[in-house]
């Protein structure tokens, strides 16, 4: 690509310009699985201290989610972003040119963004000697939050007493309204830890938070349920 640019514009880039362009291309290229694996390997071998601090960050981000699958997926996907921002930091390049902080965080994919900002800020001070600035922390937090919320599913038990047709309609409404990050079950499963129960009757399960509904379930109510599920504001 660099040779093509030089030939097209009939210029000769110096070594610093070539290195800067390589870094920029590395930053903006699409991340492949092979690239992620190589990045993790390179980081662990070239900078063990940063790699160890990275593992500490992963553990903090999933402290309330004791799930090895989630941990491995987060580590695999976040490492590339952390490596990129570390390179930008060490080369004193401004992240502002390629990243705009996300202040509108109504998306489900950005739930817990501010909590993760706090965790990463503390990690930056304790484990990284405060090397990352505010914008770099926001960059890490944004990608960590999106990755976590794209791989973590809420498990909800839907219990209904009444007409089968009404049950099917309500189940369909909830499934569409709550989105792909929620899995609805119609019966208990021994191997599933449920986050909530949604039901229209009093039950005897006291260990799981319950959201009660009626047979009339409109869009406003579904949005309120979604807020409860993803913000734990029940």
C-alpha positions in Angstrom: 0.0 0.0 0.0 2.8 2.4 0.9 4.6 1.7 -2.4 1.3 2.4 -4.3 0.9 5.7 -2.4 4.5 6.7 -3.2 4.1 5.8 -6.9 0.7 7.5 -7.3 1.8 10.8 -5.7 5.3 10.5 -7.0 6.8 11.0 -3.6 9.3 9.2 -1.3 8.3 8.9 2.3 11.0 9.0 5.0 11.3 6.3 7.6 9.3 8.2 10.3 6.4 8.8 7.8 6.4 5.1 6.8 6.3 4.0 10.4 3.5 6.4 11.2 1.5 5.2 8.2 2.0 1.5 9.1 0.8 2.3 12.6 -2.3 4.1 11.3 -3.1 1.3 8.9 -2.7 -1.2 11.8 -5.1 0.9 13.8 -7.9 1.2 11.3 -7.8 -2.2 9.6 -10.5 -4.8 10.3 -9.5 -7.2 13.1 -9.2 -10.9 12.0 -9.0 -13.9 14.3 -5.4 -14.5 13.3 -4.5 -10.9 13.9 -6.0 -11.1 17.4 -4.0 -14.3 18.2 -0.8 -12.9 17.0 -1.4 -9.7 19.0 -1.9 -11.6 22.2 1.2 -13.6 21.6 3.3 -10.6 20.7 2.1 -8.6 23.7 2.8 -11.4 26.2 6.3 -11.9 24.8 7.4 -8.3 24.1 5.9 -6.6 27.1 5.1 -9.0 29.9 4.3 -6.2 32.4 1.6 -4.7 30.2 0.3 -8.2 29.5 0.0 -9.1 33.2 -1.8 -5.8 33.9 -4.1 -6.6 31.0 -5.1 -9.9 32.6 -5.8 -8.0 35.8 -8.1 -5.6 33.9 -10.0 -8.6 32.4 -10.6 -10.1 35.8 -11.9 -6.7 37.1 -14.2 -6.3 34.2 -15.8 -9.7 34.7 -15.6 -9.8 38.5 -19.3 -10.4 38.8 -19.4 -12.9 35.9 -17.5 -16.0 36.9 -17.6 -17.5 33.5 -14.5 -18.8 31.7 -16.1 -18.5 28.3 -16.9 -14.8 28.8 -13.4 -14.2 30.2 -11.7 -15.9 27.2 -13.8 -14.1 24.7 -13.2 -10.7 26.3 -9.5 -11.3 26.5 -9.3 -12.5 22.9 -11.3 -9.6 21.5 -10.2 -6.7 23.7 -6.4 -7.4 23.5 -6.1 -5.9 20.0 -7.8 -2.6 21.0 -5.6 -2.4 24.1 -2.5 -3.1 22.0 -3.5 -0.4 19.5 -4.1 2.2 22.1 -0.9 1.4 23.9 1.0 1.9 20.6 -0.8 5.3 20.1 0.1 6.2 23.7 3.8 5.3 23.3 4.1 7.2 20.0 2.3 10.2 21.5 -0.4 10.2 18.8 -3.8 11.7 19.6 -6.6 9.2 19.8 -9.0 12.1 19.0 -8.3 11.8 15.3 -9.8 8.4 14.9 -12.1 8.0 17.9 -15.0 10.1 19.2 -16.2 9.4 22.8 -19.7 8.0 23.0 -21.8 10.2 25.2 -25.2 8.8 24.0 -25.2 5.5 25.7 -28.8 4.4 25.5 -27.9 1.4 23.4 -28.1 -2.0 25.2 -24.6 -2.7 23.9 -23.3 0.2 26.0 -24.9 -0.8 29.3 -22.4 -0.5 32.2 -20.2 1.9 30.2 -19.7 4.3 33.1 -19.0 1.5 35.6 -16.4 0.2 33.2 -14.9 3.7 32.8 -14.5 3.7 36.6 -12.9 0.3 36.7 -10.5 1.0 33.9 -9.5 4.4 35.4 -8.7 2.7 38.7 -6.7 0.0 36.8 -4.9 2.6 34.9 -3.7 4.3 38.1 -2.9 1.2 40.1 -1.5 -1.2 37.4 -0.3 1.1 34.6 1.1 4.1 36.6 -1.5 6.3 35.0 -0.1 6.2 31.5 -3.4 6.4 29.7 -5.3 9.7 29.4 -9.0 10.3 29.6 -9.7 9.7 25.9 -7.6 6.5 25.8 -9.5 5.2 28.8 -12.8 6.0 27.1 -11.6 4.1 24.0 -10.8 1.0 26.1 -14.0 1.3 28.0 -16.2 1.6 24.9 -14.8 -1.5 23.2 -14.7 -3.5 26.5 -18.4 -2.6 27.1 -19.5 -3.4 23.6 -17.6 -6.8 23.7 -19.0 -7.8 27.1 -22.6 -6.9 26.2 -22.4 -8.7 22.9 -21.3 -12.0 24.5 -23.2 -11.9 27.8 -26.8 -13.1 27.7 -29.5 -12.6 30.3 -31.3 -15.8 31.2 -34.9 -15.2 32.0 -37.6 -17.7 33.0 -41.0 -16.9 31.6 -43.8 -18.4 33.7 -47.4 -18.0 32.5 -50.7 -19.2 33.9 -53.7 -19.0 31.5 -54.7 -19.3 27.9 -52.0 -20.9 25.7 -52.6 -18.5 22.8 -52.1 -15.5 25.1 -49.0 -17.1 26.5 -47.5 -17.5 22.9 -48.3 -13.9 22.1 -46.7 -12.6 25.3 -43.7 -14.8 24.8 -43.3 -13.5 21.2 -43.6 -9.9 22.3 -41.0 -10.3 25.1 -38.6 -12.1 22.8 -38.8 -9.3 20.1 -38.8 -6.5 22.7 -35.9 -7.7 24.8 -33.6 -8.5 21.9 -30.9 -11.0 21.1 -29.0 -10.5 24.5 -31.9 -12.2 26.3 -32.7 -15.9 26.3 -36.3 -16.8 27.4 -37.0 -20.1 29.0 -40.4 -21.6 29.7 -39.3 -24.0 32.4 -36.5 -24.3 34.9 -33.2 -25.8 33.9 -30.7 -27.2 36.3 -27.7 -26.0 34.4 -28.9 -22.4 34.0 -28.5 -19.6 36.5 -31.5 -17.3 35.9 -31.3 -13.6 36.1 -35.0 -12.9 36.3 -38.4 -14.4 36.3 -41.2 -12.8 34.2 -44.6 -14.1 35.2 -48.3 -13.3 35.6 -48.8 -15.2 38.9 -47.4 -15.6 42.4 -44.8 -18.4 42.5 -42.7 -20.0 45.2 -39.2 -19.3 43.8 -37.8 -16.7 46.2 -34.1 -16.8 45.0 -34.7 -15.1 41.6 -35.8 -11.5 41.1 -39.3 -11.4 39.6 -41.1 -9.1 37.2 -44.8 -9.4 37.3 -46.9 -8.7 34.1 -50.5 -8.7 33.1 -52.0 -10.2 29.9 -51.9 -6.8 28.3 -48.3 -6.0 27.5 -47.6 -2.9 25.5 -44.4 -1.3 24.2 -44.0 1.0 27.1 -44.1 -1.9 29.6 -41.6 -4.0 27.5 -39.2 -1.0 27.6 -39.6 -0.8 31.3 -38.9 -4.6 31.6 -35.8 -4.2 29.4 -34.6 -1.4 31.7 -35.0 -3.6 34.7 -33.2 -6.5 33.1 -30.2 -4.6 31.8 -29.9 -2.0 34.6 -31.0 -4.3 37.5 -33.4 -1.6 38.6 -36.2 -3.9 39.9 
